[in-house]
Amino acid sequence: MAQKLYVGGLPYETTEDDLRDAFSKAGTVESAIIIIDRATGRSKGFGFVEMSSEEEAQAAIEMYNEKDFGGRNLTVNEARPLEDRPRRD
């Protein structure tokens, strides 16, 4: 079963292909998404990677959490479900 990971602390110039290539060293990457700010069109510095199994996800966490990536330390952990928040106007 696929496992989704949160990846924070990404350099702003990181592309989804860069993210996919890096995490593929830990296993099969189902998807890699970088979150983009709608107003500026620039990366927000975090994204999500979906690994094909829990074992591969754990390997990716061990490989990249608190490790240097493009000059910044990454935060990699299991993604949590989006919480309901009041809408901002």
Secondary structure per residue as TSV (DSSP state, phi and psi in degrees):
chain	resnum	aa	ss	phi	psi
A	1	M	-	360.0	136.6
A	2	A	-	-65.4	148.3
A	3	Q	E	-128.1	125.3
A	4	K	E	-93.3	133.9
A	5	L	E	-116.3	142.0
A	6	Y	E	-88.2	134.5
A	7	V	E	-126.6	109.6
A	8	G	E	-112.0	161.8
A	9	G	S	82.6	20.5
A	10	L	-	-71.1	140.8
A	11	P	-	-60.0	144.2
A	12	Y	T	-63.3	-23.7
A	13	E	T	-87.1	-1.0
A	14	T	-	-64.5	134.2
A	15	T	-	-100.3	166.4
A	16	E	H	-63.5	-34.0
A	17	D	H	-65.2	-39.8
A	18	D	H	-59.8	-44.9
A	19	L	H	-64.3	-46.0
A	20	R	H	-60.7	-45.7
A	21	D	H	-61.9	-43.8
A	22	A	H	-64.1	-48.1
A	23	F	H	-75.0	-17.6
A	24	S	T	-67.5	-16.1
A	25	K	T	-68.9	-19.3
A	26	A	T	-97.3	-12.2
A	27	G	S	153.8	-163.3
A	28	T	-	-79.9	123.2
A	29	V	E	-95.0	118.9
A	30	E	E	-78.7	-39.7
A	31	S	E	-157.7	154.6
A	32	A	E	-141.3	122.1
A	33	I	E	-131.5	132.0
A	34	I	E	-105.6	132.9
A	35	I	E	-80.7	128.4
A	36	I	E	-110.3	137.0
A	37	D	-	-71.7	124.2
A	38	R	T	-63.9	-36.1
A	39	A	T	-72.3	-39.9
A	40	T	T	-104.1	-19.7
A	41	G	-	75.2	10.7
A	42	R	-	-102.9	152.4
A	43	S	E	-58.4	143.9
A	44	K	E	-87.9	-1.7
A	45	G	E	87.9	13.4
A	46	F	E	-148.2	165.3
A	47	G	E	-164.5	-168.1
A	48	F	E	-136.0	140.0
A	49	V	E	-124.2	131.7
A	50	E	E	-107.3	116.6
A	51	M	E	-94.2	154.5
A	52	S	S	-75.9	-15.3
A	53	S	S	-148.9	162.2
A	54	E	H	-63.6	-36.4
A	55	E	H	-63.9	-43.3
A	56	E	H	-68.0	-37.7
A	57	A	H	-62.3	-43.4
A	58	Q	H	-64.2	-39.9
A	59	A	H	-62.8	-39.8
A	60	A	H	-65.9	-40.7
A	61	I	H	-60.5	-47.8
A	62	E	H	-64.3	-34.7
A	63	M	H	-74.9	-36.1
A	64	Y	H	-117.1	-20.0
A	65	N	T	-62.9	128.3
A	66	E	T	61.9	26.4
A	67	K	-	-111.4	154.5
A	68	D	E	-70.7	133.1
A	69	F	E	-141.3	106.8
A	70	G	T	63.7	29.1
A	71	G	T	91.5	1.5
A	72	R	E	-127.8	147.9
A	73	N	E	-83.2	129.2
A	74	L	-	-84.7	153.3
A	75	T	E	-115.3	117.6
A	76	V	E	-127.5	121.8
A	77	N	E	-153.0	174.0
A	78	E	E	-63.6	131.2
A	79	A	-	-69.8	140.8
A	80	R	-	-100.4	154.3
A	81	P	-	-62.9	147.5
A	82	L	-	-64.3	128.7
A	83	E	-	-85.0	147.2
A	84	D	-	-68.7	127.4
A	85	R	-	-127.6	151.2
A	86	P	-	-63.7	142.5
A	87	R	-	-69.6	135.7
A	88	R	-	-96.1	138.2
A	89	D	-	-102.2	360.0
